Amino acid sequence: MTGTIVRTERPAADDIVATAREAGVAGAGGAGFPTYSKWERVDEVDCLLMNHQESEPNYFIDSWLGSEYAARFASLFDSLLNELLDVVVVSAKWKDREGLRRLERLTDGTVYSPAELPLDPTEESGVVFAYTDNTYQYGMESVLLNVVAGTVIGDQLPMDHGWLVQNTETLYNLSRAWTDNAPVTRTYVHVGGNVPRHRFLDVPVGTSAETLLDAAGVTAGGPESVLVTGGPGWCFPVDTDPSAFGVRKHTNCLMLLDRETVDQHTLGGDRIDVLATRDWTERAVETEPSERIEPETVRVPLVTNPDIGIVKPSEPTVAVGECVDAGDRIATPSATGVSIPQHATIDGRVTAVEEASISIRAE
């Protein structure tokens, strides 16, 4: 971590799109949509909204990244402003401001308190910090845009209203792709719920849920335990065995919940909301990555979120028995639809090439 801004070559729109696609950047949260597809419309927008909302009470990924890599974000904003954008708005909860003080100083940003929102983006320039009330429902981009700028997008997209919205980890990955030529091979994941120890882990994409649960002290889930992906207010059941579920680029949190609680708090579309069932801040939690997981095997998904119909799986370019290094391209974007490449997330040998994933065993 450095105390000064590292200047980078100023990007053109086509460069950002190509960089994001080549690195396999996908939304690191929410739907996991391929990032390059959003930036293809950057010429239509004036404002970037960095969603720094920490949308669940047991998430600390955004807070840690914003504090630890303030200079990296400041450099990225500096590169984007004037060339591609007029305004960058960073929106966090008021309680999380302390972790952004350094970024405020590095960017000489304008600060808005919750009482001063919504702001008028046409009256702003440079970097703006828009702090909201400490409400967990502000994580959705449609809600956040309304709170921050009074923008109602309805059934449209933020780009239709002059906004491009990215969460903090996605912009971190975009910055690493731009300045370091680094593909997305790892992500940050919280492990919580009914586990002996809450964990905040740095893991390769494709790491099994079983490996992460083991790191949280879980020896067996038990017949009454339900594995879910997501946080207390917005999570979904995992319909495969923990050994078969691989972490995806948009996996922020895995939790174990008891069956009765899940049954009582399942909403439409299998969404589970257990936010009000307990005080999620009463137990000790890890607020920064405490361990870098190096699993023996990974199962790298060929598409971050298969539920998005227009997003197509990437096409494998490796065969069983082939040796790969972390960062090597192992699948190329599909020739149809929105698609990104995939990269090896550990050093090892390819052990399976299947319809939905590529498996690698460390050697």
Sequence and secondary structure as in RCSB ss.txt:
>XXXX:A:sequence
MTGTIVRTERPAADDIVATAREAGVAGAGGAGFPTYSKWERVDEVDCLLMNHQESEPNYFIDSWLGSEYAARFAS
LFDSLLNELLDVVVVSAKWKDREGLRRLERLTDGTVYSPAELPLDPTEESGVVFAYTDNTYQYGMESVLLNVVAG
TVIGDQLPMDHGWLVQNTETLYNLSRAWTDNAPVTRTYVHVGGNVPRHRFLDVPVGTSAETLLDAAGVTAGGPES
VLVTGGPGWCFPVDTDPSAFGVRKHTNCLMLLDRETVDQHTLGGDRIDVLATRDWTERAVETEPSERIEPETVRV
PLVTNPDIGIVKPSEPTVAVGECVDAGDRIATPSATGVSIPQHATIDGRVTAVEEASISIRAE
>XXXX:A:secstr
  SS        HHHHHHHHHHTT B SSTT  BHHHHHTTGGG SEEEEE    STT  HHHHHHHHTHHHHHH
HHHHHBTTTBSEEEEEEEGGGGGGGHHHHHHHT EEE GGG S  GGG  EEEEEEE S GGGGSHHHHHHHHH 
   TTS GGGGTEEEEEHHHHHHHHHHHHH     EEEEEEEESSSS EEEEEETT BHHHHHHHTT S   TTE
EEEEEETTEEEE  S TTT B  TT  EEEEEEHHHHHHTB GGG B  GGGS TTSS    S  EE   SEEEE
ESSS TT TTB   EE   TT EE TT EEEE  SSSB   EE SSSEEEEEE SSEEEEEE 
